[in-house]
Every structure is written in C-alpha cells, then in structure tokens.
Amino acid sequence: MSRVGLAVLAAWAALALGACASGARTDFGLAEREAAYPVGFPSVRFSVEDRMAAEVLEAALSEGVPRGPDGHFDLIALSGGGANGAYTAGLITAWTERGDRPDFEVVTGVSTGALAAPFVFAGPDYDDELRDAFTSGRAADLLRSRGFAAFVGSGVFSGEPLRDLVAAYVDAPLLERVAEAHRAGRVLLVATTDLDSERGVIWNMGAIADRGGPEALALFRDVLTASASIPGAFPPVMIRSQSRADAVAAPEEFEEMHVDGGVMNPFVALPQMMWMWRDQTHALEGGRIWVIVNGKAEPVFEVTVDSPLRVARRALDAALKANLRANLIANAAFAQRTGFEYRVSAIPADYRGADSLDFSPEAMNSIYELGRARMLAGDAWTNASAPPEERPPAP
C-alpha cells in the first residue's frame, strides 16, 4: 500500500477510535463569529455569501476599474489541485516568454492556486520564484507522515513542511510588492473554508499586505497555508480573532479553524461575486476572465479497485470534478450573458499522470513542462464564452 494509502487508513482508524485526543478550543457562538475579524485586521475578508461585502466590492470596482497598458480588465482564477499547481507555473512563465501575458487586474487563488497567486499577482519579475516553488523539489517533503501521532490531532501529515514552504517564498519584499499593487487599485483574493461556520471566506490579501509589518506577514502566510491545508491530511490553521466590542460581550478573543478553500470553491472568479449585481457590469465591459484548472476537468474512465481506500478516493474525485464543472458552466453562462471573454485551461483528460498527491520533483517538473509546452504551442486555452459548437482552442 502506498504512503498516502497508509496515511488515509491511519486517519480512518483514528476516526473509528473517536479521535479522543482532539485539541480543546475556546467556546464561542454564531453571534461572536459573525462579528469577528482577525486580531488587528478589521476589514480584510468577507464571506462568499455576504451580500454587503459583494456590494462593497461592486461599488469599488464601479468607481474605476483599473486597466493596464493592454487596455483590458483581466481576472485570472487559479484552482486547487495539489502537486498539479505546477501546471499554473508552466503556463504563466511561458506566457511571459511569449510576450503577450496580460497585466492582471484581479488574481484569485484556491489551495495550490493560492500558493501561486501572489507570484502571478507580483508580475513577471517573480516568475523565477513561481517556477522554483513548484519545480525545485522543496515540495517533496509535504507528505511527511506523523506516524502513530496521526491518531492524535487532526492531520495525518505534519503541517510544518507546508508552513516552511510558504515561509521560504513569501517574505517581506513580496509583501511590499503586493501592497504596492493593491494601492494602485489591483486586487489579490485567496479563499479558505471556515469549518465552524461552514462558509467559504475570501481574503483581500492586498489589504493585509498594505498593513505591513510582522503581523501582516504572519497573517498573509497563515491564509495561504490554510487555503492549501487539505482537511484530514494536514492540520487546520487556527486564526486568532476577536469580535467587535459593540456586537457581543464575550469572549474577547478566540481561534477560528480554517482549511482548504477548495472545500467550498474550486476556484474564485468574479462572476461568483456578481450574481447580485444590477447595473454595474458595464464597468467591466470588455473584460476577460481566465481560469486555470490545476487538474483534469472532464471525467476520466478507470476501472476502480474494489477496496475502501480506492473507492473512497475515486468517489471524492468524482464529486470534486462535478462541482468544478458546475462552476465552469455557471461562469460560462454569465460570460455569455454579459459579454465577457472567458477562457479556461485544464490538464487534458488523456494526459497520463497528473496525480495531485505526487509531490516528487519528477512529477511536478513533468506537469510544469506540460503547461509550458501548451502555452508556447498556442493550444492552452478554450474559449468557454462561445457556444459549444464554436469553441476551438483560443490562441
């Protein structure tokens, strides 16, 4: 049995035993959570379902959407996909080589896409860091087993390698680069899942970076780590928060539990925050939405081995793909209705490999080269905003 299989089996056994050694937490209620914000950062996030937050974002964009030298409003959404995040790195760095990479006004990331998002947002000057993060072999230790300690706590694998990976690349200079772009009107968003409230949370990473200092860097890293922390595999990230004094009496501080943003959202595109908009879509007229799927979006036939682990993993994979396709279709319908260009790139269904849990340098470099080759060949994108019969690959 593989190392991953053994780890998952250990997690199931821990569950069967009642996970009796789970960590104690401060008790708090719904009112406290709804009035909460990370300590020292009162206005850096919102819930996907939060109408008021959507209206704030709508007002901000309608007052003057930034457009770079290419004259377009461009949003790029980077999906989850574990080790397959190397696909994004290959596409983006090759796009720079081609010389026609857009200057993205909005960058969003979920899970492994969240780890790539700050580098994409920072621009071509950070292509080396983006490439290195996904191909250097630093990620090879991410699935470090906790052994019998997996029976204690909430993660089969140690959370330290992921935290160390984020800390190695996300430093003060990158934070300042993100803050500068934020002050220029550009937007960097990362999604996590708040397990307590069962809601997706969107973090304005530029607003966090703009605060500056060690606290901002720590929260920035925590959000990225949380977004990439697969529940059950890696420990959740606990974010220290406080409630507004005028909203509740106590407790003053407590810890929220955040995990992989892909639990709620396979990716975050602007249309998901615009369903309730009324008259402001003209502010983004001529806009372009790009979605990179770090994995295979289409069903892939495979004779499934009749074992608990294989059946469970296959079923989960099918469910996640179905959710992904539903989101892709919904965004395509929005784009057709509003006149947005909408392009999607995913790993081809017939590509052999693309194991999201294979963090070996060989596997990740192979996925990186796939993305790079497809971009340089001009067949990376499908025009998903066109009717199905009119969807040749976009140049």
Disulfide bonds with the S-S distance in Angstrom:
none
